[in-house]
Amino acid sequence: MNDCIFCRIEKKEIPYYEMYENNLYLGFLDSNPIVKGHVILIPKIHYETIFELNEKETKNLGIAIKEVTDIFYKTFGSNINIVNTSGQYASQSVPHFNLHFIPRKKGDRLWDGEKSKIVLDRSSGF
């Protein structure tokens, strides 16, 4: 899609900081991170939601997730949220399937007192 920001990133029309790439997926730092190290993983082909991935992309998604988490582990340790929002009512803001990899530590901005919270809903203010 010509107007999809993630497709434009994949085509290198918009600058980004690459964190991961294989033949099917691209991972890059979020330009508006929830916390330092927030990465977005996208398929290189435009699919609006996870439900549209073909069999090859679905099978390779697990490999990409594992490879990204291995990179995260070396940098941030074992505390991570992996989040997907699919569809308007799940607050999907970019109509291109994506996963958020969010490194976590006690006291980051996603903590409320002694409870960790992860809410990627636009109404949450994050």
Long-range contacts (C-beta under 8 A, 24 or more apart in sequence): 1-46, 1-95, 1-96, 4-46, 4-94, 4-95, 4-96, 5-94, 5-96, 6-40, 6-42, 6-46, 6-94, 6-96, 6-98, 7-46, 7-96, 9-42, 10-42, 10-44, 19-68, 19-71, 20-64, 20-67, 20-68, 20-71, 22-60, 22-63, 22-64, 22-67, 24-56, 24-57, 24-60, 24-64, 25-60, 25-61, 25-64, 27-64, 27-68, 27-101, 30-100, 34-100, 34-102, 34-109, 34-110, 34-120, 34-126, 35-102, 35-103, 35-104, 35-108, 35-109, 35-110, 36-103, 37-72, 37-75, 37-76, 37-102, 37-103, 38-100, 38-101, 38-102, 38-103, 39-68, 39-72, 39-100, 39-101, 40-98, 40-99, 40-100, 40-101, 41-65, 41-68, 41-98, 41-99, 41-101, 42-96, 42-97, 42-98, 43-97, 46-96, 47-96, 47-97, 48-95, 48-96, 48-97, 49-86, 49-87, 49-92, 49-97, 50-84, 50-86, 50-97, 51-86, 52-97, 53-97, 65-99, 68-101, 69-101, 72-101, 72-103, 75-103, 76-103, 76-105, 77-103, 77-105, 79-103, 79-104, 79-105, 80-104, 81-118, 83-118, 83-120, 85-120, 85-121, 91-120, 91-121, 91-122, 91-123, 93-122
